[in-house]
Every structure is written in structure tokens, then in C-alpha cells.
Amino acid sequence: MVERKNISLKKDSIILAEGDINRDLFLINKGKVLAFVTRRTEVTPVAYFGVGDFIGELSFFDKNPRSANLVCLEDTDFQVYPYEKSLKQFPKWSLTLAESITKKIRHYDNILKNKGIRRKNEEVLKPLSIETQRHYFKLLQDYKNSQE
């Protein structure tokens, strides 16, 4: 059986920051999470996650740093699957498959991050207000300062 632990975080808690080395996998049991990236002080939403969603799977499988920042939009409960202990539960072929898929996702994420994408009639995430961007940017700065 896979060993896991439960954690609870309050609204506005930063879970992970872009560039973090943490490789654990998270399953949301309660709450809502926003993934965002920053360019200088601009905060751009990437995705919203809720109950039943896993987060952190790219770093879990490819061992690269985190690709986005994650903040709790409300009080949120997670199951955390520690990297070292959980990895042993996967058959070798499934790890190879996951690493291959993850490599492709990272590649296309980088293209989108650097060049953007324009599609007609495509629903996209709405930009955050300046006040909300400032709020999340400050939360992220406080998180990074606490990690030093």
C-alpha cells in the first residue's frame, strides 16, 4: 500500500512555488487551488484544480523543478504521496510511459509560456485583477522568503 499523509492548508497558503525541488504528489480532497506563473510582477493564471485532482505529477515523474506556483483559493485538504515511497509502487513500464508523456507536456508548456497561443472562439482563463495579482505576488514572495 502507498504511504501517504493528510495535510490541511488555509486559504491563501502557497503550496509550491515555481522552481521548487519538492517531488511529492498531491491529491485534493477538499478545496480549490490556482496554478499561476509570474513574469516580473505580472501574475498569470494557468489552471484551477479541485476535489479529485492531482497536482505535482510532472515533477513527480520527471524529477524536474516545479513549473508553476500553487495557491489555495479556500481552505484545502490534501493527501500527500511522498516521492521516494510512492515511486516504488509503479511498474517500470508505467514509469517509462509517464516520463515520456511528462516530457512532451513540459515541451509544449514551454512553447506556450514563451510564445503564447491564439485560437479563435477558444475559452481561456480570465486574467486576474491588478489587486489579485498583487495579492498572489506578495503571498509568493512571502513564501519564498520563508524558504530561505
C-alpha positions as CSV (number, residue, x, y, z in Angstrom):
1,M,0.0,0.0,0.0
2,V,1.2,3.5,-0.8
3,E,2.1,5.6,2.2
4,R,0.5,9.0,2.3
5,K,-0.2,11.7,4.8
6,N,-3.0,14.2,5.0
7,I,-2.4,18.0,5.3
8,S,-4.7,21.0,5.6
9,L,-3.8,24.4,4.4
10,K,-5.7,27.7,4.8
11,K,-6.9,30.0,2.1
12,D,-4.0,32.0,0.6
13,S,-1.4,29.4,1.5
14,I,1.2,28.8,-1.1
15,I,1.6,25.1,-1.7
16,L,4.5,25.1,-4.0
17,A,6.5,27.7,-6.0
18,E,7.8,27.6,-9.5
19,G,11.4,26.2,-9.3
20,D,10.8,24.2,-6.1
21,I,12.6,20.9,-6.0
22,N,9.8,19.1,-4.0
23,R,8.7,16.0,-5.9
24,D,5.7,14.8,-3.8
25,L,2.4,14.2,-5.4
26,F,-0.8,15.9,-4.1
27,L,-4.4,14.8,-4.3
28,I,-7.0,17.4,-3.4
29,N,-9.7,16.1,-1.1
30,K,-11.4,19.4,-0.3
31,G,-10.9,22.9,-1.6
32,K,-9.8,24.7,-4.7
33,V,-6.3,25.6,-5.9
34,L,-5.0,28.1,-8.5
35,A,-1.9,27.4,-10.6
36,F,-0.2,30.6,-11.8
37,V,3.1,31.7,-13.3
38,T,4.8,35.1,-12.9
39,R,6.8,37.2,-15.2
40,R,8.4,40.0,-13.2
41,T,5.4,41.2,-11.1
42,E,2.7,40.0,-13.6
43,V,0.7,37.0,-12.3
44,T,-1.0,34.9,-15.0
45,P,-3.5,32.1,-14.0
46,V,-2.8,28.8,-15.7
47,A,-5.3,26.4,-14.2
48,Y,-7.8,25.8,-11.5
49,F,-7.9,22.5,-9.6
50,G,-10.5,21.0,-7.3
51,V,-11.6,17.9,-5.4
52,G,-10.2,14.7,-7.1
53,D,-7.4,16.5,-9.0
54,F,-3.8,15.5,-8.6
55,I,-1.2,18.3,-8.6
56,G,2.6,18.0,-8.9
57,E,2.6,15.0,-11.3
58,L,5.1,16.5,-13.7
59,S,7.8,16.9,-11.1
60,F,6.9,13.6,-9.6
61,F,7.6,11.7,-12.8
62,D,10.4,13.7,-14.5
63,K,12.2,14.9,-11.4
64,N,12.4,18.5,-12.7
65,P,11.6,21.6,-10.6
66,R,8.0,22.7,-10.2
67,S,6.7,24.5,-13.3
68,A,4.1,26.8,-11.6
69,N,3.1,28.4,-8.4
70,L,0.1,26.9,-6.5
71,V,-2.1,28.8,-4.0
72,C,-5.1,27.7,-2.0
73,L,-8.2,29.7,-3.0
74,E,-10.0,28.4,0.0
75,D,-9.2,26.1,3.0
76,T,-7.9,22.9,1.3
77,D,-7.2,19.4,2.3
78,F,-4.7,17.1,0.5
79,Q,-3.3,13.6,0.6
80,V,0.4,13.9,0.0
81,Y,2.1,10.9,-1.6
82,P,5.9,11.1,-0.7
83,Y,8.0,10.8,-3.8
84,E,10.5,8.1,-2.7
85,K,8.0,5.8,-1.1
86,S,5.3,6.1,-3.8
87,L,7.6,5.7,-6.7
88,K,8.3,2.1,-5.7
89,Q,4.6,1.2,-6.3
90,F,4.8,1.8,-10.1
91,P,5.8,-0.9,-12.5
92,K,8.9,0.0,-14.6
93,W,6.9,0.3,-17.9
94,S,4.4,2.7,-16.4
95,L,7.2,5.0,-15.2
96,T,8.7,4.9,-18.6
97,L,5.3,5.9,-20.2
98,A,4.7,8.6,-17.6
99,E,8.2,10.1,-18.1
100,S,7.6,10.2,-21.9
101,I,4.2,11.9,-21.6
102,T,5.6,14.3,-19.0
103,K,8.5,15.2,-21.3
104,K,6.0,16.1,-24.1
105,I,3.8,18.2,-21.7
106,R,6.9,20.1,-20.5
107,H,8.0,20.8,-24.0
108,Y,4.6,22.2,-25.0
109,D,4.2,24.1,-21.8
110,N,7.5,25.9,-22.6
111,I,6.3,26.8,-26.1
112,L,3.1,28.2,-24.7
113,K,4.9,30.1,-21.9
114,N,7.4,31.6,-24.3
115,K,5.2,32.2,-27.4
116,G,1.6,32.0,-26.2
117,I,-1.2,30.7,-28.3
118,R,-4.1,32.4,-30.1
119,R,-7.2,30.5,-31.1
120,K,-10.5,31.8,-32.2
121,N,-13.5,31.0,-30.1
122,E,-11.4,29.3,-27.5
123,E,-12.4,29.7,-23.9
124,V,-9.4,30.8,-21.9
125,L,-8.8,31.7,-18.2
126,K,-9.8,35.2,-17.4
127,P,-6.9,37.5,-16.4
128,L,-6.7,38.4,-12.7
129,S,-7.4,41.9,-11.5
130,I,-4.3,44.0,-10.6
131,E,-5.3,43.8,-6.9
132,T,-5.5,40.0,-7.1
133,Q,-2.2,39.8,-9.0
134,R,-0.5,41.9,-6.3
135,H,-2.0,39.8,-3.5
136,Y,-0.8,36.5,-5.0
137,F,2.6,38.0,-5.9
138,K,3.0,39.1,-2.3
139,L,2.0,35.6,-1.0
140,L,4.6,34.1,-3.3
141,Q,7.3,36.5,-2.2
142,D,6.5,35.8,1.5
143,Y,6.6,32.0,0.8
144,K,10.0,32.3,-1.0
145,N,11.4,34.4,1.9
146,S,10.2,31.8,4.4
147,Q,12.1,29.1,2.5
148,E,15.5,30.8,2.7
